[in-house]
Amino acid sequence: MSKLIRIGTRDSELALWQAKAVQQQIEHLGHKTVLVPVKSTGDLLLDKPIYELGIIGVFTKILDMAMLNDDIDIAVHSLKDVPTLLPQGIVQAAVLKRGNVRDTLVFKDNEEFLSQKEATIATGSLRRKAQWLNRYPTHTVVGLRGNVNTRLQKLEDHDDWNAAIFAAAGIGRIGVRPDDAINLDWMVPAPAQGAIMITARSADEELLSICKEINHEETEICTTIERKFLNLLEGGCSAPIGALAFIKNEEVHFQGVLLSLDGSKKIEVTRNEKLGNHHNMAQYAADYVLERGGNRVMNDLKDADKKIHVFSTKNLSEMQRQRFKNINVESTDFLKISLNRIPKPILKSAIDNVIITSQNAVDAITAIVPKEELQFKNIYCVGRRTKKLIESKIGKVKHSENYAKSLAEYLVEFIDGTEVTHFCSDIRLDELSQTLEKNHIKVNEVEAYKTILDSEKIDSSVEGIMFYSPSTVDSYLKNNSPNDKVAYCIGETTATEAKKYFEDVRVAKLPTVESVIDLVNAHYNQ
């Protein structure tokens, strides 16, 4: 092939290792290649919404999009991460010879805890969690996310964790497997675990022909059986499913397992067939599992999928709820507002510079004095919706910013005069006042309303919390702990407060509820 073959890959250390393994084999055939690490979806836009293409893989969607946009020619994946149904126009082009298929236990200190009643194991895999609890029902399994190095560091940082489970192939390939780590031979691996897969466009016959030359047929046969078994059982929901096929003495050996989330139910199947007679193995194994209680387990899993994933500390409208993509959300107001009765003389006096940082302050002002009697000369505010409300109920806004910090910086530069009146809550945006006063601008604070922290206990199954102000963070903490939850924040000020308590804090691009929802969607549908 005369043209340069662009090999797409995620930019983690493991993904790059796998892409380089593919690169070496293709270049050994005499072709020129270049690696194209793909980090984000920001510049990869398609004509159709991504869900219409059926791209549901958490780790593969970005590369699928890049390929459909013709930014790369082929993509390299861990096959276990690839959805069993590929997007239209993309096909499996090759599978490399499989590496270590097993799961590996990495210890925090030593393995003494294995004989103890209580222990804490970390993994982000439902399959690993269910199999561990089936074998050690009194242990606690906690969530673990991130790339390999991040997960190893989290194990090191958490004093109360005893061990974490990794794919042997992953920690082995990048050379970070501890000497005392052990393979869990009793744990059935994920379908296609340890295999590296290449995808290409179905219409690119020349590239498909090149990839076929490095395809490992035995690995392809085994992983195809495993993935078909997964597809036949899965039914569209995530489930603790393990599968392993291998070929020995011209015979295909298969082992499959389906478990309940808590590991209390386990249905296993084994099957051996002569090579060549193996094509119906997956169907037989899936039928066997379903007929022996698998249907009930899968129905329970589908019901479990309906559990809440995220919780909003602000009550959401029906339209906002509909914005979530395949995510369950519950919401309620963690802040209650009590409007103060602002003295009329203050509101009726001529004020040169007014700052309003919330819609609650607008309500407090207009509850006392009608629009016609207000004499505010210059109004400055925070937030697009607050601006809209002010101009509807009070008067023209001279300048607005998305964040209090940005407004303070603007006023320092452009304010008319050296004094402002800030209609605020009893819980103030200190950053705004402090910035102004440091620059010799006097701030007269008028307490327009009180903010009452009013949170409730959140179910432990909730994975993330949506915050809209530092006060919502403080309210949440009155009755809840951060644990391993993700904090989705409306802006930097809120994120600064959340970072005091949460390890994983994410900030919306815009200071709107919709932008926070988009942030949650990006996390679960990446």
CORMOWO-V176245 format. One record per residue. N is the residue number from 1. RES is the residue in one small letter. PSI is psi as a letter, one per 40 degrees, with the letter a starting at -180 (* if undefined). Layout:
# CORMOWO-V176245
n:N res:RES psi:PSI
n:N res:RES psi:PSI
This chain:
# CORMOWO-V176245
n:1 res:m psi:h
n:2 res:s psi:d
n:3 res:k psi:i
n:4 res:l psi:h
n:5 res:i psi:h
n:6 res:r psi:h
n:7 res:i psi:h
n:8 res:g psi:i
n:9 res:t psi:i
n:10 res:r psi:i
n:11 res:d psi:e
n:12 res:s psi:i
n:13 res:e psi:d
n:14 res:l psi:d
n:15 res:a psi:d
n:16 res:l psi:d
n:17 res:w psi:d
n:18 res:q psi:d
n:19 res:a psi:d
n:20 res:k psi:d
n:21 res:a psi:d
n:22 res:v psi:d
n:23 res:q psi:d
n:24 res:q psi:d
n:25 res:q psi:d
n:26 res:i psi:d
n:27 res:e psi:d
n:28 res:h psi:d
n:29 res:l psi:e
n:30 res:g psi:e
n:31 res:h psi:i
n:32 res:k psi:h
n:33 res:t psi:i
n:34 res:v psi:h
n:35 res:l psi:h
n:36 res:v psi:g
n:37 res:p psi:h
n:38 res:v psi:h
n:39 res:k psi:d
n:40 res:s psi:i
n:41 res:t psi:e
n:42 res:g psi:d
n:43 res:d psi:e
n:44 res:l psi:g
n:45 res:l psi:i
n:46 res:l psi:i
n:47 res:d psi:d
n:48 res:k psi:i
n:49 res:p psi:i
n:50 res:i psi:d
n:51 res:y psi:d
n:52 res:e psi:e
n:53 res:l psi:e
n:54 res:g psi:f
n:55 res:i psi:h
n:56 res:i psi:e
n:57 res:g psi:h
n:58 res:v psi:d
n:59 res:f psi:e
n:60 res:t psi:e
n:61 res:k psi:d
n:62 res:i psi:d
n:63 res:l psi:d
n:64 res:d psi:d
n:65 res:m psi:d
n:66 res:a psi:d
n:67 res:m psi:d
n:68 res:l psi:d
n:69 res:n psi:e
n:70 res:d psi:f
n:71 res:d psi:e
n:72 res:i psi:i
n:73 res:d psi:d
n:74 res:i psi:i
n:75 res:a psi:i
n:76 res:v psi:h
n:77 res:h psi:i
n:78 res:s psi:h
n:79 res:l psi:d
n:80 res:k psi:e
n:81 res:d psi:e
n:82 res:v psi:h
n:83 res:p psi:i
n:84 res:t psi:e
n:85 res:l psi:h
n:86 res:l psi:i
n:87 res:p psi:i
n:88 res:q psi:h
n:89 res:g psi:e
n:90 res:i psi:h
n:91 res:v psi:i
n:92 res:q psi:h
n:93 res:a psi:d
n:94 res:a psi:i
n:95 res:v psi:h
n:96 res:l psi:i
n:97 res:k psi:h
n:98 res:r psi:i
n:99 res:g psi:a
n:100 res:n psi:h
n:101 res:v psi:e
n:102 res:r psi:i
n:103 res:d psi:i
n:104 res:t psi:h
n:105 res:l psi:h
n:106 res:v psi:h
n:107 res:f psi:i
n:108 res:k psi:d
n:109 res:d psi:c
n:110 res:n psi:a
n:111 res:e psi:e
n:112 res:e psi:d
n:113 res:f psi:e
n:114 res:l psi:d
n:115 res:s psi:e
n:116 res:q psi:i
n:117 res:k psi:d
n:118 res:e psi:h
n:119 res:a psi:i
n:120 res:t psi:h
n:121 res:i psi:h
n:122 res:a psi:h
n:123 res:t psi:i
n:124 res:g psi:e
n:125 res:s psi:h
n:126 res:l psi:d
n:127 res:r psi:d
n:128 res:r psi:d
n:129 res:k psi:d
n:130 res:a psi:d
n:131 res:q psi:d
n:132 res:w psi:d
n:133 res:l psi:d
n:134 res:n psi:d
n:135 res:r psi:d
n:136 res:y psi:g
n:137 res:p psi:e
n:138 res:t psi:e
n:139 res:h psi:i
n:140 res:t psi:h
n:141 res:v psi:h
n:142 res:v psi:i
n:143 res:g psi:i
n:144 res:l psi:h
n:145 res:r psi:i
n:146 res:g psi:i
n:147 res:n psi:i
n:148 res:v psi:d
n:149 res:n psi:d
n:150 res:t psi:d
n:151 res:r psi:d
n:152 res:l psi:d
n:153 res:q psi:d
n:154 res:k psi:d
n:155 res:l psi:d
n:156 res:e psi:d
n:157 res:d psi:d
n:158 res:h psi:h
n:159 res:d psi:d
n:160 res:d psi:e
n:161 res:w psi:h
n:162 res:n psi:d
n:163 res:a psi:i
n:164 res:a psi:i
n:165 res:i psi:h
n:166 res:f psi:i
n:167 res:a psi:h
n:168 res:a psi:d
n:169 res:a psi:d
n:170 res:g psi:d
n:171 res:i psi:d
n:172 res:g psi:d
n:173 res:r psi:d
n:174 res:i psi:e
n:175 res:g psi:f
n:176 res:v psi:e
n:177 res:r psi:h
n:178 res:p psi:i
n:179 res:d psi:d
n:180 res:d psi:e
n:181 res:a psi:i
n:182 res:i psi:i
n:183 res:n psi:i
n:184 res:l psi:g
n:185 res:d psi:d
n:186 res:w psi:e
n:187 res:m psi:h
n:188 res:v psi:h
n:189 res:p psi:i
n:190 res:a psi:i
n:191 res:p psi:h
n:192 res:a psi:e
n:193 res:q psi:h
n:194 res:g psi:e
n:195 res:a psi:i
n:196 res:i psi:h
n:197 res:m psi:i
n:198 res:i psi:h
n:199 res:t psi:i
n:200 res:a psi:i
n:201 res:r psi:h
n:202 res:s psi:d
n:203 res:a psi:e
n:204 res:d psi:g
n:205 res:e psi:d
n:206 res:e psi:d
n:207 res:l psi:d
n:208 res:l psi:d
n:209 res:s psi:d
n:210 res:i psi:d
n:211 res:c psi:d
n:212 res:k psi:d
n:213 res:e psi:d
n:214 res:i psi:e
n:215 res:n psi:h
n:216 res:h psi:h
n:217 res:e psi:d
n:218 res:e psi:d
n:219 res:t psi:d
n:220 res:e psi:d
n:221 res:i psi:d
n:222 res:c psi:d
n:223 res:t psi:d
n:224 res:t psi:d
n:225 res:i psi:d
n:226 res:e psi:d
n:227 res:r psi:d
n:228 res:k psi:d
n:229 res:f psi:d
n:230 res:l psi:d
n:231 res:n psi:d
n:232 res:l psi:d
n:233 res:l psi:d
n:234 res:e psi:d
n:235 res:g psi:f
n:236 res:g psi:e
n:237 res:c psi:i
n:238 res:s psi:h
n:239 res:a psi:i
n:240 res:p psi:g
n:241 res:i psi:h
n:242 res:g psi:i
n:243 res:a psi:h
n:244 res:l psi:h
n:245 res:a psi:i
n:246 res:f psi:i
n:247 res:i psi:h
n:248 res:k psi:h
n:249 res:n psi:f
n:250 res:e psi:f
n:251 res:e psi:h
n:252 res:v psi:h
n:253 res:h psi:h
n:254 res:f psi:h
n:255 res:q psi:h
n:256 res:g psi:i
n:257 res:v psi:i
n:258 res:l psi:h
n:259 res:l psi:i
n:260 res:s psi:i
n:261 res:l psi:d
n:262 res:d psi:e
n:263 res:g psi:e
n:264 res:s psi:d
n:265 res:k psi:h
n:266 res:k psi:h
n:267 res:i psi:h
n:268 res:e psi:i
n:269 res:v psi:i
n:270 res:t psi:i
n:271 res:r psi:h
n:272 res:n psi:h
n:273 res:e psi:i
n:274 res:k psi:i
n:275 res:l psi:h
n:276 res:g psi:d
n:277 res:n psi:e
n:278 res:h psi:e
n:279 res:h psi:d
n:280 res:n psi:e
n:281 res:m psi:d
n:282 res:a psi:d
n:283 res:q psi:d
n:284 res:y psi:d
n:285 res:a psi:d
n:286 res:a psi:d
n:287 res:d psi:d
n:288 res:y psi:d
n:289 res:v psi:d
n:290 res:l psi:d
n:291 res:e psi:e
n:292 res:r psi:f
n:293 res:g psi:e
n:294 res:g psi:d
n:295 res:n psi:d
n:296 res:r psi:d
n:297 res:v psi:d
n:298 res:m psi:d
n:299 res:n psi:d
n:300 res:d psi:d
n:301 res:l psi:d
n:302 res:k psi:d
n:303 res:d psi:d
n:304 res:a psi:d
n:305 res:d psi:e
n:306 res:k psi:e
n:307 res:k psi:i
n:308 res:i psi:h
n:309 res:h psi:d
n:310 res:v psi:i
n:311 res:f psi:h
n:312 res:s psi:h
n:313 res:t psi:e
n:314 res:k psi:h
n:315 res:n psi:h
n:316 res:l psi:i
n:317 res:s psi:i
n:318 res:e psi:d
n:319 res:m psi:d
n:320 res:q psi:d
n:321 res:r psi:d
n:322 res:q psi:e
n:323 res:r psi:d
n:324 res:f psi:i
n:325 res:k psi:h
n:326 res:n psi:f
n:327 res:i psi:h
n:328 res:n psi:h
n:329 res:v psi:i
n:330 res:e psi:i
n:331 res:s psi:i
n:332 res:t psi:i
n:333 res:d psi:h
n:334 res:f psi:e
n:335 res:l psi:h
n:336 res:k psi:h
n:337 res:i psi:h
n:338 res:s psi:h
n:339 res:l psi:h
n:340 res:n psi:i
n:341 res:r psi:g
n:342 res:i psi:h
n:343 res:p psi:h
n:344 res:k psi:d
n:345 res:p psi:d
n:346 res:i psi:d
n:347 res:l psi:d
n:348 res:k psi:e
n:349 res:s psi:i
n:350 res:a psi:h
n:351 res:i psi:h
n:352 res:d psi:d
n:353 res:n psi:h
n:354 res:v psi:h
n:355 res:i psi:h
n:356 res:i psi:h
n:357 res:t psi:e
n:358 res:s psi:i
n:359 res:q psi:d
n:360 res:n psi:d
n:361 res:a psi:d
n:362 res:v psi:d
n:363 res:d psi:d
n:364 res:a psi:d
n:365 res:i psi:d
n:366 res:t psi:e
n:367 res:a psi:e
n:368 res:i psi:d
n:369 res:v psi:h
n:370 res:p psi:i
n:371 res:k psi:d
n:372 res:e psi:d
n:373 res:e psi:e
n:374 res:l psi:i
n:375 res:q psi:f
n:376 res:f psi:h
n:377 res:k psi:d
n:378 res:n psi:h
n:379 res:i psi:h
n:380 res:y psi:i
n:381 res:c psi:i
n:382 res:v psi:h
n:383 res:g psi:h
n:384 res:r psi:d
n:385 res:r psi:d
n:386 res:t psi:d
n:387 res:k psi:d
n:388 res:k psi:d
n:389 res:l psi:d
n:390 res:i psi:d
n:391 res:e psi:d
n:392 res:s psi:d
n:393 res:k psi:e
n:394 res:i psi:d
n:395 res:g psi:a
n:396 res:k psi:h
n:397 res:v psi:h
n:398 res:k psi:d
n:399 res:h psi:i
n:400 res:s psi:i
n:401 res:e psi:i
n:402 res:n psi:d
n:403 res:y psi:i
n:404 res:a psi:d
n:405 res:k psi:d
n:406 res:s psi:d
n:407 res:l psi:d
n:408 res:a psi:d
n:409 res:e psi:d
n:410 res:y psi:d
n:411 res:l psi:d
n:412 res:v psi:d
n:413 res:e psi:d
n:414 res:f psi:e
n:415 res:i psi:i
n:416 res:d psi:h
n:417 res:g psi:a
n:418 res:t psi:f
n:419 res:e psi:h
n:420 res:v psi:i
n:421 res:t psi:h
n:422 res:h psi:h
n:423 res:f psi:h
n:424 res:c psi:a
n:425 res:s psi:i
n:426 res:d psi:d
n:427 res:i psi:h
n:428 res:r psi:i
n:429 res:l psi:g
n:430 res:d psi:d
n:431 res:e psi:d
n:432 res:l psi:d
n:433 res:s psi:d
n:434 res:q psi:d
n:435 res:t psi:d
n:436 res:l psi:d
n:437 res:e psi:d
n:438 res:k psi:d
n:439 res:n psi:f
n:440 res:h psi:f
n:441 res:i psi:h
n:442 res:k psi:h
n:443 res:v psi:h
n:444 res:n psi:h
n:445 res:e psi:h
n:446 res:v psi:h
n:447 res:e psi:h
n:448 res:a psi:d
n:449 res:y psi:i
n:450 res:k psi:i
n:451 res:t psi:h
n:452 res:i psi:h
n:453 res:l psi:h
n:454 res:d psi:g
n:455 res:s psi:i
n:456 res:e psi:i
n:457 res:k psi:h
n:458 res:i psi:i
n:459 res:d psi:i
n:460 res:s psi:e
n:461 res:s psi:e
n:462 res:v psi:h
n:463 res:e psi:d
n:464 res:g psi:i
n:465 res:i psi:h
n:466 res:m psi:h
n:467 res:f psi:i
n:468 res:y psi:e
n:469 res:s psi:i
n:470 res:p psi:d
n:471 res:s psi:d
n:472 res:t psi:d
n:473 res:v psi:d
n:474 res:d psi:d
n:475 res:s psi:d
n:476 res:y psi:d
n:477 res:l psi:e
n:478 res:k psi:d
n:479 res:n psi:e
n:480 res:n psi:i
n:481 res:s psi:i
n:482 res:p psi:d
n:483 res:n psi:b
n:484 res:d psi:f
n:485 res:k psi:i
n:486 res:v psi:h
n:487 res:a psi:h
n:488 res:y psi:h
n:489 res:c psi:i
n:490 res:i psi:d
n:491 res:g psi:i
n:492 res:e psi:d
n:493 res:t psi:d
n:494 res:t psi:d
n:495 res:a psi:d
n:496 res:t psi:d
n:497 res:e psi:d
n:498 res:a psi:d
n:499 res:k psi:e
n:500 res:k psi:d
n:501 res:y psi:d
n:502 res:f psi:i
n:503 res:e psi:d
n:504 res:d psi:h
n:505 res:v psi:h
n:506 res:r psi:i
n:507 res:v psi:h
n:508 res:a psi:i
n:509 res:k psi:d
n:510 res:l psi:i
n:511 res:p psi:f
n:512 res:t psi:i
n:513 res:v psi:d
n:514 res:e psi:d
n:515 res:s psi:d
n:516 res:v psi:d
n:517 res:i psi:d
n:518 res:d psi:d
n:519 res:l psi:d
n:520 res:v psi:d
n:521 res:n psi:d
n:522 res:a psi:d
n:523 res:h psi:d
n:524 res:y psi:e
n:525 res:n psi:f
n:526 res:q psi:*
